[in-house]
């Protein structure tokens, strides 16, 4: 403390950065110098518990989680293999699609539902764990592999110790001598689930190769995740208390219709008469000397809604969710500023999709799934051992964004394709589709239309062949000219 006081005194003499001074405005600003791992170890469980409480009891918090998960995952981030052999690619994609229904070890959803649950958990608690569970061939799965989702509470934050040799355990994660993750020490029972008869506090060591740790670290060296609600919990909770107080005040004020003032009774201990009930249109006769007065119920005033709006804006900024998505209020913004906020939100979501969900979950599951499919005989890929990376190459396609102005957005994209600024493959990938699959579907439709004598293409559309519409129109015009010539009288016959 003496050194700290000396350092501050020297800083006040030297000057420099105002943000580091201890003058009047910053006298109460005492920032911790502890590393984020120390802070998470001390308060991570409490933050997660409060975030879960808010999502269960606060409408804004619940809406924020659902909005984030829906925009990150949508219908699912789906793979598109880059195998050159079209037949092998189609076989691979069909097997993957069949396995997605078997992916969840609990049998509650498919692989894309697990993606959505993972996005919710990371938003709520900052992290989630997916344990890869190999299965037996007799289990009857398309590929003998399943995924088990474990919440953050299953890995104890207070497990820290040194192991024989050069290893150590930090916050439930086991590291080797050079800092690589070797294993995770999970609790066998959720510490808050009293319905599970398992032994409380008992742990099991799971190799790191069988665990996918999903988190979005906010600081370098961070081991465990922290809830996205950390910066918004105080305001969400106090705003909830304020709303409850306003509702209670209104409720109490509405209980009193009027007050009747009577002269002092002759006998002070004389029992009072029953309360008077008032009905609409009722005429009430009062006793001599009695007077009626109505209570002046205080209103919320003109500051209630602006205060709510500004506070919710701060909460939306802390959560990284647009105000309209947080509250469902679409009346506050016009088309332009709504579009700007959506573009910024979608840019953040896109970065999260590829930097967290695709990199940490999708790629890891795809690699393990393909290895298991080949080893189990469910998939036949010649030379897989020597060409493993080529076979595993894959593009992950998120769900397409809904257009804000469909006509303008589609026209702008067509112009970009025609000008060579983007390809159809890129445009289709941005919509979440595989270009080769779409082309095969279009070719099959054209073949079917031709066989049935149908054509749903708009004249002049890019999907129409060069000169196709011109030839057709020319043939029709020629036929009409021939019919007109047949109807004209012969000049020789008239003569």
C-alpha positions as CSV (number, residue, x, y, z in Angstrom):
1,X,0.0,0.0,0.0
2,X,2.9,2.4,0.7
3,X,4.4,1.7,-2.7
4,X,1.0,2.3,-4.3
5,X,0.6,5.6,-2.6
6,X,4.1,6.6,-3.6
7,X,3.4,5.6,-7.2
8,X,0.2,7.6,-7.3
9,X,1.9,10.7,-5.8
10,X,4.7,10.4,-8.4
11,X,2.0,10.1,-11.1
12,X,0.2,13.2,-9.9
13,X,3.4,15.2,-10.1
14,X,4.5,13.9,-13.5
15,X,1.0,14.1,-15.0
16,X,0.4,12.4,-18.4
17,X,-2.7,10.3,-18.7
18,X,-5.7,11.6,-16.9
19,X,-7.2,8.1,-16.8
20,X,-4.4,7.0,-14.5
21,X,-4.6,9.9,-12.0
22,X,-6.2,9.7,-8.6
23,X,-7.8,13.2,-8.6
24,X,-11.3,14.0,-7.4
25,X,-13.2,12.6,-10.4
26,X,-11.5,9.2,-10.3
27,X,-10.9,8.9,-6.5
28,X,-13.4,6.0,-6.1
29,X,-12.3,4.2,-9.3
30,X,-10.2,1.3,-8.0
31,X,-9.8,-1.2,-10.9
32,X,-8.5,-4.7,-10.1
33,X,-5.2,-5.8,-11.6
34,X,-6.1,-9.4,-11.2
35,X,-6.1,-11.6,-14.3
36,X,-9.4,-12.6,-15.9
37,X,-8.8,-16.2,-14.7
38,X,-8.7,-15.1,-11.1
39,X,-11.8,-13.0,-11.5
40,X,-13.7,-15.9,-13.2
41,X,-12.6,-18.3,-10.4
42,X,-13.9,-15.9,-7.8
43,X,-17.2,-14.9,-9.3
44,X,-17.9,-17.0,-12.4
45,X,-20.4,-19.3,-10.7
46,X,-22.3,-16.4,-9.3
47,X,-22.5,-14.5,-12.6
48,X,-23.7,-17.7,-14.4
49,X,-26.3,-18.3,-11.7
50,X,-27.6,-14.8,-12.0
51,X,-27.7,-14.9,-15.8
52,X,-29.7,-18.1,-15.7
53,X,-32.1,-16.6,-13.2
54,X,-32.7,-13.5,-15.4
55,X,-33.3,-15.7,-18.5
56,X,-35.9,-17.7,-16.5
57,X,-37.6,-14.6,-15.0
58,X,-36.9,-11.6,-17.2
59,X,-38.5,-11.2,-20.6
60,X,-35.8,-9.0,-22.0
61,X,-33.1,-11.4,-21.0
62,X,-35.0,-14.4,-22.4
63,X,-35.6,-12.5,-25.7
64,X,-31.9,-11.6,-26.0
65,X,-30.7,-15.2,-25.7
66,X,-33.3,-16.5,-28.2
67,X,-32.5,-13.7,-30.7
68,X,-28.7,-14.4,-30.5
69,X,-29.1,-18.1,-30.9
70,X,-31.6,-17.8,-33.8
71,X,-29.4,-15.4,-35.7
72,X,-26.2,-17.4,-35.1
73,X,-27.6,-20.8,-36.1
74,X,-31.0,-20.3,-37.7
75,X,-31.9,-23.6,-39.4
76,X,-28.3,-24.8,-38.9
77,X,-24.8,-24.2,-40.3
78,X,-24.5,-27.0,-42.8
79,X,-21.5,-28.6,-44.5
80,X,-20.8,-28.7,-48.2
81,X,-18.0,-31.1,-49.1
82,X,-15.5,-30.1,-51.7
83,X,-14.8,-33.6,-53.0
84,X,-14.4,-33.5,-56.8
85,X,-16.1,-36.8,-57.4
86,X,-19.8,-35.8,-57.7
87,X,-21.0,-39.3,-56.8
88,X,-18.8,-39.6,-53.7
89,X,-19.8,-36.2,-52.6
90,X,-23.5,-37.0,-52.9
91,X,-23.0,-40.2,-51.0
92,X,-21.1,-38.4,-48.3
93,X,-23.7,-35.6,-47.9
94,X,-26.6,-38.1,-47.8
95,X,-24.8,-40.1,-45.0
96,X,-24.2,-36.9,-43.0
97,X,-27.8,-35.8,-43.3
98,X,-29.0,-39.2,-42.0
99,X,-26.5,-39.0,-39.1
100,X,-27.6,-35.6,-38.0
101,X,-30.8,-37.1,-36.6
102,X,-28.7,-39.5,-34.5
103,X,-26.2,-36.9,-33.3
104,X,-27.7,-36.0,-29.9
105,X,-26.8,-38.5,-27.2
106,X,-30.0,-37.5,-25.3
107,X,-32.2,-37.9,-28.4
108,X,-33.9,-34.6,-27.9
109,X,-32.8,-32.8,-31.1
110,X,-30.5,-33.2,-34.2
111,X,-27.0,-31.8,-34.8
112,X,-28.3,-28.4,-35.8
113,X,-30.4,-28.3,-32.7
114,X,-27.2,-28.9,-30.7
115,X,-25.6,-26.0,-32.5
116,X,-28.5,-23.7,-31.3
117,X,-28.2,-25.1,-27.8
118,X,-24.5,-24.5,-27.8
119,X,-25.0,-20.9,-28.9
120,X,-27.5,-20.3,-26.1
121,X,-25.2,-21.8,-23.5
122,X,-22.2,-19.7,-24.6
123,X,-24.3,-16.6,-24.5
124,X,-25.6,-17.5,-21.0
125,X,-22.6,-18.9,-19.2
126,X,-19.7,-18.0,-21.6
127,X,-18.9,-21.6,-22.4
128,X,-20.2,-25.1,-23.0
129,X,-18.7,-28.6,-23.4
130,X,-19.5,-31.2,-26.0
131,X,-18.3,-34.7,-25.2
132,X,-17.8,-37.0,-28.2
133,X,-19.2,-40.4,-27.4
134,X,-18.1,-43.3,-29.6
135,X,-20.8,-46.0,-29.9
136,X,-20.9,-49.7,-30.6
137,X,-21.9,-51.0,-34.1
138,X,-24.9,-52.9,-32.6
139,X,-26.4,-49.6,-31.4
140,X,-27.9,-49.2,-34.9
141,X,-26.6,-45.7,-35.7
142,X,-25.8,-44.7,-39.2
143,X,-22.4,-43.7,-37.9
144,X,-21.4,-45.0,-34.4
145,X,-20.9,-41.6,-32.9
146,X,-22.9,-39.2,-30.7
147,X,-22.5,-35.9,-28.9
148,X,-23.3,-35.2,-25.3
149,X,-23.7,-31.5,-24.2
150,X,-22.4,-30.6,-20.7
151,X,-23.1,-27.2,-19.1
152,X,-20.3,-25.0,-17.7
153,X,-21.2,-26.0,-14.1
154,X,-20.1,-29.6,-14.8
155,X,-16.4,-28.5,-14.8
156,X,-15.4,-27.2,-11.3
157,X,-13.8,-23.8,-11.3
158,X,-12.1,-24.5,-7.9
159,X,-10.1,-27.5,-9.0
160,X,-6.5,-26.4,-9.1
161,X,-3.5,-28.5,-8.2
162,X,-0.1,-29.6,-9.4
163,X,0.3,-33.2,-10.8
164,X,3.3,-35.5,-10.5
165,X,5.7,-34.6,-13.2
166,X,5.2,-31.4,-15.1
167,X,1.4,-31.4,-15.4
168,X,-1.1,-29.3,-13.5
169,X,-4.9,-28.8,-13.3
170,X,-6.3,-25.3,-13.6
171,X,-10.0,-24.6,-13.2
172,X,-10.8,-28.3,-13.9
173,X,-8.6,-28.4,-17.1
174,X,-5.5,-30.6,-17.1
175,X,-2.4,-29.3,-18.9
176,X,0.9,-31.0,-19.8
177,X,4.4,-29.5,-19.3
178,X,4.2,-27.2,-22.4
179,X,0.6,-25.9,-21.8
180,X,-1.4,-28.3,-24.0
181,X,-4.8,-29.4,-22.8
182,X,-4.7,-33.1,-21.9
183,X,-7.9,-33.8,-20.2
184,X,-11.0,-32.3,-18.5
185,X,-12.1,-33.4,-15.0
186,X,-15.9,-33.3,-15.1
187,X,-18.3,-33.7,-12.2
188,X,-20.4,-36.9,-12.4
189,X,-23.4,-35.0,-11.1
190,X,-24.5,-31.4,-11.7
191,X,-23.9,-29.5,-8.4
192,X,-27.3,-28.0,-8.5
193,X,-29.4,-31.0,-9.6
194,X,-30.8,-32.6,-6.5
195,X,-32.8,-35.1,-8.6
196,X,-29.6,-37.0,-9.6
197,X,-28.7,-39.7,-7.1
198,X,-25.1,-39.7,-8.1
199,X,-22.3,-38.9,-5.7
200,X,-21.9,-35.2,-5.1
201,X,-18.4,-33.8,-5.9
202,X,-17.2,-37.0,-7.6
203,X,-15.2,-36.3,-10.8
204,X,-14.2,-38.2,-13.9
205,X,-11.2,-37.6,-16.2
206,X,-12.1,-37.3,-19.9
207,X,-9.3,-37.0,-22.5
208,X,-9.2,-33.7,-24.3
209,X,-9.5,-35.5,-27.6
210,X,-13.0,-36.4,-26.7
211,X,-14.1,-33.0,-25.5
212,X,-15.0,-29.8,-27.5
213,X,-14.7,-26.8,-25.3
214,X,-16.7,-24.0,-26.8
215,X,-16.0,-20.4,-25.6
216,X,-15.4,-17.0,-26.9
217,X,-12.5,-15.6,-24.8
218,X,-12.4,-11.8,-24.2
219,X,-8.8,-11.6,-22.9
220,X,-5.6,-13.3,-23.8
221,X,-4.8,-16.4,-21.7
222,X,-8.4,-16.9,-20.6
223,X,-9.1,-20.5,-19.7
224,X,-12.9,-20.4,-19.0
225,X,-15.8,-18.5,-20.4
226,X,-17.7,-15.6,-18.9
227,X,-21.4,-14.8,-19.5
228,X,-22.4,-12.2,-22.0
229,X,-24.7,-11.0,-19.3
230,X,-21.8,-9.9,-17.0
231,X,-22.0,-6.3,-18.2
232,X,-25.8,-6.1,-18.1
233,X,-26.9,-8.0,-15.0
234,X,-26.9,-5.0,-12.7
235,X,-29.0,-2.9,-15.0
236,X,-31.4,-5.7,-16.0
237,X,-32.1,-6.6,-12.3
238,X,-32.5,-3.0,-11.1
239,X,-34.7,-2.1,-14.0
240,X,-36.8,-5.1,-13.1
241,X,-37.1,-3.9,-9.5
242,X,-38.0,-0.4,-10.7
243,X,-40.8,-1.8,-13.0
244,X,-42.1,-3.9,-10.1
245,X,-42.2,-0.8,-7.8
246,X,-44.1,1.2,-10.5
247,X,-46.6,-1.6,-10.9
248,X,-47.0,-1.9,-7.1
249,X,-47.5,1.8,-6.8
250,X,-50.2,1.8,-9.5
251,X,-51.9,-1.2,-7.9
252,X,-52.0,0.4,-4.5
253,X,-53.3,3.7,-5.9
254,X,-56.1,1.8,-7.8
255,X,-57.4,0.2,-4.6
256,X,-58.8,3.5,-3.2
257,X,-61.9,4.9,-5.0
258,X,-62.8,7.6,-2.5
259,X,-62.5,8.6,1.2
260,X,-65.5,9.5,3.4
261,X,-64.9,11.9,6.2
262,X,-67.4,11.8,9.1
263,X,-67.7,13.9,12.2
264,X,-66.2,12.5,15.4
265,X,-68.6,9.9,16.9
266,X,-70.2,10.4,20.3
267,X,-68.7,7.2,21.6
268,X,-65.0,6.9,20.5
269,X,-65.1,3.1,20.8
270,X,-68.2,2.7,18.8
271,X,-67.6,0.2,15.9
272,X,-67.4,1.7,12.5
273,X,-69.8,0.8,9.8
274,X,-69.1,-1.5,6.9
275,X,-67.1,-0.2,4.0
276,X,-69.1,1.3,1.2
277,X,-68.8,-0.5,-2.2
278,X,-69.1,1.8,-5.2
279,X,-70.6,0.6,-8.5
280,X,-70.8,2.4,-11.9
281,X,-73.7,4.9,-12.0
282,X,-74.5,4.5,-8.3
283,X,-76.1,7.3,-6.4
284,X,-74.7,7.5,-2.8
285,X,-76.5,9.3,0.0
286,X,-74.3,10.5,2.8
287,X,-75.2,11.2,6.4
288,X,-75.3,14.7,7.7
289,X,-71.7,16.0,8.2
290,X,-70.0,13.5,6.0
291,X,-67.8,14.6,3.1
292,X,-66.3,12.7,0.2
293,X,-62.8,13.2,-1.3
294,X,-61.0,11.2,-4.0
295,X,-57.3,10.3,-3.7
296,X,-54.8,12.1,-5.9
297,X,-52.9,9.1,-7.4
298,X,-49.5,10.1,-8.6
299,X,-48.7,9.3,-12.2
300,X,-45.4,7.8,-13.6
301,X,-44.8,11.1,-15.2
302,X,-43.2,11.9,-18.6
303,X,-39.8,10.6,-17.6
304,X,-40.8,6.9,-17.3
305,X,-40.6,5.9,-20.9
306,X,-37.4,7.9,-21.8
307,X,-35.7,6.4,-18.8
308,X,-36.8,2.9,-19.8
309,X,-35.6,3.5,-23.4
310,X,-32.2,4.8,-22.4
311,X,-31.6,2.0,-19.9
312,X,-32.6,-0.6,-22.4
313,X,-30.3,0.9,-25.0
314,X,-27.4,0.4,-22.5
315,X,-28.5,-3.2,-21.8
316,X,-28.7,-3.8,-25.6
317,X,-25.2,-2.4,-26.1
318,X,-23.9,-4.6,-23.2
319,X,-25.4,-7.7,-24.7
320,X,-24.5,-6.9,-28.3
321,X,-28.1,-7.3,-29.4
322,X,-30.0,-4.5,-31.3
323,X,-32.6,-2.6,-29.2
324,X,-35.4,-3.9,-31.4
325,X,-34.3,-7.5,-31.0
326,X,-34.0,-7.1,-27.3
327,X,-37.4,-5.5,-26.7
328,X,-39.5,-6.4,-29.7
329,X,-40.1,-2.6,-30.1
330,X,-40.1,-1.7,-33.8
331,X,-41.6,1.7,-33.4
332,X,-38.5,3.5,-32.3
333,X,-36.4,3.3,-35.5
334,X,-36.9,4.2,-39.2
335,X,-35.9,2.1,-42.1
336,X,-32.4,3.6,-42.5
337,X,-31.1,3.3,-38.9
338,X,-32.7,-0.1,-38.5
339,X,-30.8,-1.3,-41.5
340,X,-27.6,0.2,-40.2
341,X,-28.0,-1.6,-36.8
342,X,-28.9,-4.9,-38.6
343,X,-25.8,-4.7,-40.8
344,X,-23.6,-4.1,-37.8
345,X,-25.3,-6.9,-35.8
346,X,-25.0,-9.4,-38.7
347,X,-21.3,-8.5,-39.2
348,X,-20.7,-9.5,-35.5
349,X,-22.8,-12.6,-35.9
350,X,-20.9,-13.7,-39.0
351,X,-17.6,-13.3,-37.2
352,X,-19.0,-15.3,-34.2
353,X,-20.3,-18.0,-36.6
354,X,-17.0,-18.6,-38.3
355,X,-14.6,-17.8,-35.4
356,X,-16.4,-19.8,-32.7
357,X,-19.2,-22.1,-33.9
358,X,-17.6,-23.3,-37.2
359,X,-14.0,-23.4,-36.0
360,X,-14.6,-25.0,-32.6
361,X,-17.7,-27.3,-33.1
362,X,-18.4,-27.9,-36.8
363,X,-14.9,-28.6,-38.0
364,X,-14.1,-30.8,-35.0
365,X,-17.3,-32.9,-35.3
366,X,-16.9,-33.2,-39.1
367,X,-13.3,-34.6,-38.8
368,X,-14.2,-37.0,-36.1
369,X,-17.4,-38.1,-37.9
370,X,-15.7,-38.8,-41.2
371,X,-12.9,-40.8,-39.5
372,X,-15.5,-42.8,-37.7
373,X,-17.6,-43.3,-40.8
374,X,-14.6,-44.6,-42.8
375,X,-13.4,-46.9,-40.0
376,X,-16.9,-48.3,-39.4
377,X,-17.4,-49.1,-43.1
378,X,-20.3,-46.7,-43.4
379,X,-18.4,-44.6,-46.0
380,X,-16.0,-45.9,-48.7
381,X,-13.4,-43.4,-49.7
382,X,-10.5,-44.9,-51.6
383,X,-7.1,-43.8,-50.4
384,X,-8.5,-42.0,-47.3
385,X,-5.4,-42.6,-45.2
386,X,-3.1,-40.8,-47.7
387,X,-5.7,-38.1,-48.8
388,X,-7.4,-37.5,-45.5
389,X,-7.1,-33.7,-45.6
390,X,-8.4,-33.5,-49.2
391,X,-11.4,-35.7,-48.3
392,X,-12.2,-33.7,-45.2
393,X,-12.1,-30.3,-47.0
394,X,-15.5,-28.7,-46.5
395,X,-17.3,-25.3,-46.6
396,X,-19.8,-24.5,-43.9
397,X,-22.8,-22.6,-45.0
398,X,-24.8,-20.6,-42.5
399,X,-28.5,-19.9,-42.9
400,X,-29.2,-17.1,-45.3
401,X,-30.1,-13.6,-43.9
402,X,-33.6,-12.4,-44.6
403,X,-33.6,-9.5,-47.0
404,X,-34.6,-6.1,-45.6
405,X,-35.7,-4.9,-49.1
406,X,-36.0,-8.0,-51.3
407,X,-36.4,-6.3,-54.6
408,X,-33.5,-3.9,-54.2
409,X,-31.2,-6.5,-52.6
410,X,-31.9,-9.1,-55.3
411,X,-31.4,-6.5,-58.1
412,X,-28.1,-5.3,-56.5
413,X,-26.9,-8.9,-56.3
414,X,-27.8,-9.7,-59.9
415,X,-25.9,-6.6,-61.0
416,X,-22.8,-7.8,-59.0
417,X,-22.9,-11.2,-60.7
418,X,-23.3,-9.7,-64.1
419,X,-20.4,-7.3,-63.5
420,X,-18.2,-10.1,-62.3
421,X,-17.9,-8.7,-58.8
422,X,-19.1,-12.0,-57.3
423,X,-19.9,-15.5,-58.6
424,X,-23.1,-17.4,-58.5
425,X,-21.3,-19.9,-56.2
426,X,-20.5,-17.2,-53.7
427,X,-24.1,-15.7,-53.9
428,X,-25.6,-19.2,-53.3
429,X,-23.1,-19.9,-50.4
430,X,-24.2,-16.6,-48.7
431,X,-27.8,-17.9,-48.9
432,X,-26.7,-21.2,-47.3
433,X,-27.0,-23.3,-50.4
434,X,-24.5,-25.6,-52.3
435,X,-24.1,-24.2,-55.8
436,X,-23.6,-27.7,-57.4
437,X,-26.7,-29.0,-55.8
438,X,-28.7,-26.0,-56.9
439,X,-27.5,-26.4,-60.5
440,X,-28.5,-30.1,-60.5
441,X,-31.9,-29.2,-59.3
442,X,-32.3,-26.5,-61.9
443,X,-31.2,-28.8,-64.7
444,X,-33.7,-31.5,-63.5
445,X,-36.5,-28.9,-63.4
446,X,-35.7,-27.7,-67.0
447,X,-35.7,-31.3,-68.2
448,X,-39.1,-31.9,-66.5
449,X,-40.5,-28.7,-67.9
450,X,-39.4,-29.5,-71.4
451,X,-41.0,-33.0,-71.2
452,X,-44.3,-31.4,-70.0
453,X,-44.2,-28.4,-72.4
454,X,-43.8,-25.9,-69.5
455,X,-41.6,-22.9,-69.2
456,X,-41.7,-20.7,-66.0
457,X,-38.7,-18.6,-66.9
458,X,-39.2,-14.9,-67.3
459,X,-38.2,-13.6,-70.7
460,X,-34.7,-12.1,-70.6
461,X,-33.8,-13.8,-67.3
462,X,-30.2,-15.0,-66.8
463,X,-31.5,-18.6,-66.6
464,X,-32.7,-18.5,-70.2
465,X,-30.3,-19.6,-72.9
466,X,-28.7,-17.0,-75.3
467,X,-31.1,-16.0,-78.0
468,X,-33.7,-18.5,-76.8
469,X,-36.4,-15.9,-76.2
470,X,-35.5,-14.1,-79.5
471,X,-35.8,-17.2,-81.6
472,X,-39.1,-18.1,-80.1
473,X,-40.5,-14.6,-80.5
474,X,-39.3,-14.5,-84.1
475,X,-40.9,-17.8,-85.0
476,X,-44.2,-16.6,-83.5
477,X,-44.0,-13.4,-85.5
478,X,-43.3,-15.3,-88.7
479,X,-46.3,-17.5,-88.2
480,X,-48.6,-14.5,-87.6
481,X,-47.2,-12.8,-90.8
482,X,-48.0,-16.0,-92.8
483,X,-51.5,-16.1,-91.5
484,X,-52.0,-12.5,-92.4
485,X,-50.8,-13.1,-95.9
486,X,-53.2,-15.9,-96.4
487,X,-56.1,-13.7,-95.4
488,X,-55.2,-10.9,-98.0
489,X,-57.1,-11.1,-101.3
490,X,-55.2,-11.9,-104.5
491,X,-54.7,-8.7,-106.6
492,X,-55.0,-10.8,-109.9
493,X,-58.3,-12.2,-108.9
494,X,-59.7,-8.7,-108.3
495,X,-58.6,-7.6,-111.7
